[in-house]
Amino acid sequence: MLWSLAFDRIGVVVSDIYFLDPDPIPGQEGAERGVRLELRRFERDKLNGSIYSAVPIHIGKPIWRVDLLESVSSEPGSLDRAHHHPRFHGWEPTQRVFVDELSASPVQWVRDQFAQIDSVLDHAHYSGDELETNDVESLRQAGPTVANMVEYLLDEIREGRGARPPAATGTEARESWL
């Protein structure tokens, strides 16, 4: 499942995710499942038809990422690998940053981040002419809605309906929109 919410130039995408990584981070071996949330750039292209045609929309480069992950071998809901990436270099995230509150109270942590979205954007080095004035306030106001979607997807995973392993097996797998 992919859920998105776009404003003037940036927006939010949220998806369930399942990883099987052949080159794991030491101490974090084995498959992971969870919810990924990203702030992303959004762009509209020119219409490819009449004024009534569908608008081509592109979800562009990431700005900030939250990975509410847990090892598949752990108890559902443990979020033993929950972390965030405060910024990106192009398409690649910076190091994982682990925060205790992210595992203990992930939905509240997401709400809190959106309540102070200016700080999140500052830490991501995303501001100025890259940002529409309405984007910051729109993101702040959308925080409770985004947190509710995160909670919904976490519940789907606990119930066994989300972040499921891919049908094909191999040494590497990533099942998700994000």
HUQUIJO-V906841 format. One record per run of one state. SS is the DSSP state (hx for helix, st for strand, lp for the rest). FROM is the first residue (numbers start at 1). LEN is the number of residues. If there is no record, write none. Layout:
BEGIN
ss = {SS | SS}
from = {FROM | FROM}
len = {LEN | LEN}
END
This chain:
BEGIN
ss = {lp | st | lp | st | lp | st | lp | st | lp | st | lp | st | lp | st | lp | st | lp | hx | lp | hx | lp | hx | lp | hx | lp | hx | lp | st | lp}
from = {1 | 2 | 7 | 10 | 21 | 32 | 45 | 57 | 72 | 83 | 86 | 88 | 90 | 92 | 94 | 97 | 98 | 100 | 105 | 106 | 116 | 117 | 124 | 128 | 131 | 133 | 159 | 173 | 176}
len = {1 | 5 | 3 | 11 | 11 | 13 | 12 | 15 | 11 | 3 | 2 | 2 | 2 | 2 | 3 | 1 | 2 | 5 | 1 | 10 | 1 | 7 | 4 | 3 | 2 | 26 | 14 | 3 | 3}
END
